[in-house]
Amino acid sequence: MNPTVARLTLRGLLGRRRGLLLLVVPALLLFVSALASGSTADAHGLTVKILGQLGLGTLVPILGLVVGTGAIATEIDDGSIVYLLAKPLPRWRIITTKLAVAIGVTWLFSVVPTLLSGLLLFGTRDGMVLGYTVAVMVAGAAYSALFLLLGVVTRHAVVAGLGYALIWESVVGNFVEGARTLSIQQWGRAVAEAVAGGDTAIGADVSLGAAVPLLLVVTVGATVLASVKLAGLTLAAEE
């Protein structure tokens, strides 16, 4: 971690416009959960739908996209990254610092609302809320790393990220069973199901034995590739 890079990244992520955007989806999750908590419908089913579909399926990828790309893509687009690259600082440390900040911000705006929403909906029964909370943590880290990589490798990181989160995970994954194997959302569901137990109807389509290695590969691999690509940007700037 580099304190200066961390401070600049955090300031950029929590600016007025992006900070307000980061609050919208968590606020919606809490609002829906508060309304549903007074419903006479089955609390278990409501919790699975709200935390699984709105929380893990919508809140986390959106926050990961906004935060992951915002941590570096804006600096690359406006050219201000050159001033940071001019510092005698290893490029991998810039990436790991930005990723750590991105993960922290993603967790702040997703894990806390998920936990509060779960307690409103279902309390501490069966460990289901804990399962979804842990799932949001691991999925949030993977999304942040993946979208940070997109922010380095393409100027259309937001479009590419939306394509993955909305088209691949939400559309293709619903109709092509094999596509779910390459879905961060499904990997998170596998973790949630393992933590909560097998009787919670979370319904993961990927086994825990596959989900955990894939989460690690994506998170670590995206970090390494982003570091390599950023080093390439340094050479191009020097030339």
N, C-alpha and C positions, 0 to 999 in steps of 0.2 A: 504494500500500500504506500502510495505517495500522498502526503497530506495536501499538497497544493493541487494536484490533479483531482483528488477526491473533493476538495472544497469547490473547485471550479465546476466539476461535473454535477455536484449536488445543487449548486446555484442555478445551473442551466436547466436541470430537471424540474426544480420547484419554482421556476419563474411564474409570473402571474397567469399566463394563458395555459401553460402545460399543467401547472398546479391545480387550476380549476377543473381541467379535463380529468385529471387523476382522481378527483373527488366524486365525479358524476356516477361512475359505475358502482363503486362501493356504497355510495349513498342510496342508489337504486336497490342494491341487494339488501341493505338494512331495512329500507322502506317496505319492500315486498315481504321480507321476513316478519316484520312487525305486524303487517296486515294479516299474513297467513297464520301467525301465532294465535290469533283470535278466532280462527276458523274452526268449524266442527268436523272438517275433513280429517282423514287419517294422517296423524302427525308424521308417522314414519315415511309414508309415500310423499308427502309434501317436502320433507327434508331431503329425500333423495333427489327429487326433481329440482328444488331450488338450489341446493348446494352443488349438485352434480351438473345440472344444465346451465343455470345462471351463474353460479360461482366458478366451478372448475372449468366449465365449457365456454364461458363468455368473459367473465371478469378477468381471469388470469391471463388468457392470451391477449386481450386488449391492453391490459396494463403492461404485460411483457413487451408488446409491440411498441407502445408509446415510450416506455422507459428505455428499452434496449436500443432502439434506433436513436432516440433522443440523446443518449449518452455520448454518441460520437458522430452520427450522421450529419447533424447540423453543422458541426465544426468543419467537417470535410467539405460540405457543400459551400460554405461561405469562405473557405480558405484559412480560417483562423487556426486550424490544426497545425499549420506550418510553424507557428510560434511555439507551440508545445513540442513539436518534433525537433526544433532547434536546440532544445535543452539537452544537456548531457544525461539523458535518462533512458534506460533500456526500453525498447518498444513494448516488450512483453509486460513490463511493469505498468505502463500506461493502460494496456488492455485489462490486466488483472485488477487494477485500481478502479477503472471505470465499470468493470463487471461487478465488482464487490458493491459499489455504490448502487448500480442498477438493481442488483438482487435485493439489497437492503430496502430500497424504495418500493420495489414490487411487493416485497413481503409486508411492508408497512401498510400498503393500501389494499392488500388482498388477504393476507393471513388474519389480521386483526378483525376485519369485517366478517370473514368466513366464520371465525370462532364465535363472535358475538351473535351472528345470525343463527348459527347452529344451536347455541344455548337458548336463544329465544324460541326456536322451533321445537327442539327435541331434548334439551337439557343435556345431561351427561350419561344418558342411558346407552347401553350396548357399545359404547366406544365409537359410535358412528361419527360424531362431531370431531373427535380426535383424529379419526381416519381421514376425513376430508381436509382437516387442517394440515396434517402432514403431507397429504397429496398436493395441496396448494403450494406448500413450501418447495417440494421437489420439482413440481411442474413449473413453478415460477422461476426457479433457478435455470432450468433447461430452456424455457422460452427466452429469458433474458440473454443467455449466452448465444442462442441461435439468432436472435434479432440484432444483437450487437454485431455479430459476424456479418449479417446482411447490411448493416449500416456501414461497414468497412468496404465490402466488396461491390456494392452497387449503389448508384444514386437513386434508385427506385426501391429503397429498402421497405418503405411502408407498403407499397403496392405488392411487393413480393411476400412480405409478411402476412398481409391480408389474404393473399392467394393461398398461402399455406393454412392459415387458421380457419378461414371461411370456406374455401373451396375444397381443399384436401381433407381437413379434419371433419368439417361439418357436412359437406355434400358428398364427396367421393367416399368418405368413411362410412356413411350411412347406407350406401348401396354396394360397395365392394368390400367384402369382409377382409380380404388380404391387406387392404390399405390401412386398416386399423392397427396393424403391427407397427407402422411407421407414424403413429400418432402420439404426441406428447400427452394429450388429454387421456388417452387410453392407458398409457403408462402410469399416469397419476391415479387413475381409477384402480389399477392393479395394486398400487401402494395403499390406497384408501381401504380397499377390500381386505388386504392382509392385516392392516392395523386394526380395523374394526371387527374383523371376524367374517366368516363365510355366510352368515345368516342375515346380512344387512341389505340384500338386494341392490347393491351398488352396480353390479353387472359389468365387470371388466372383461374385455375381449382378449386381453393379453395376460399371460401368466406372470407372476411376480419374478420368476427366474429369468424371464426375458426382459421385463420392464426395467429392473434395476440396472443391469449392464447397459441397456440402451440409453437410459437417462445419463449414466456416467459418460458413455461414449460421446453423446451429443454435447453435453456440457463442457467436457474437457477438450474434445476435438474442435468444437467451435472456438474455444479460447485460443488454442494453439494456431488454428488457421487464421484467426483475426490478427494474432501477433505477427505471423509471417507476412500477411498482406499489408499490415501497417509498416513493416520494415521495408517492403517494396515501395510504398508511398514515399518513404524517406529518401530512398535512392532516386526516385523520379524527380523529387523536389530539388535534390542536390544537382542533378544533371541539368 
